[in-house]
């Protein structure tokens, strides 16, 4: 469906905008016939609020639709969510009799990237092979088994691992609760006893953690004054507001923090980009494959600032694997007054 009218509304007539809005509302009604309220995708509500259809329509015509909402997953378009592999994988799928996913190859990339011997980088070439601890070896052995295990005996489309990863992906996209995710798992196991899937969300997450999707939990002040981290890791109360770090509870389950920050370390996430052969190729494109034409601006690497940085830091620019980061604050809400569930 052509949605260019959402991005540059001034180029289009009111008739074209009205037709687009009517398509959205019609799709929403068709996919939720028993509901009287719908998520409002206007510039103010950002799909965070459920409103009557008339009010949603009024918002869309008076305030305008959120131009970043290009895939209408909350209004029915998500029903056709494609859980199969990407277009790049289709050639592999059609030319192979194995599973359509490439989980085993991805796991091998992760194993090689995570446990490679760094001695050659710091002390020159090393004759030792990459090594893993017993726990890591056992974990990867289990992942390999899950990647090779079909979802059910005659299944050629999904392995146990690929199916649960895609199911977790849909949970995230659709905003499922843990309870609803567990209910879906139990329903699938009841309807199809032969399928190999975890019994609960926590079991599924243990599978996923083996792929490296982990984070660090850091206790925080309930009023967002500070983090109980590094030099402040052992403090019991906030240094600014004196609020207790812990919940007051009579249950004997140990101390429970009032607020927790989940932190995704940046460096491992950047390193992980190079663990996939396909993504690693794209990460080095600007240096390896880009046509260096100074008369045309096609990529950030063609800019004056990028070229000046290369001159000032030649040691950095020589290695195509070095990454330059840019911080974009689009969509972040530092004052928490625009119905956003996060702040910068």
Order of alpha helices (4+ residues) and beta strands (2+ residues): alpha-alpha-beta-beta-alpha-alpha-alpha-alpha-alpha-alpha-alpha-alpha-beta-beta-alpha-alpha-alpha-alpha-alpha
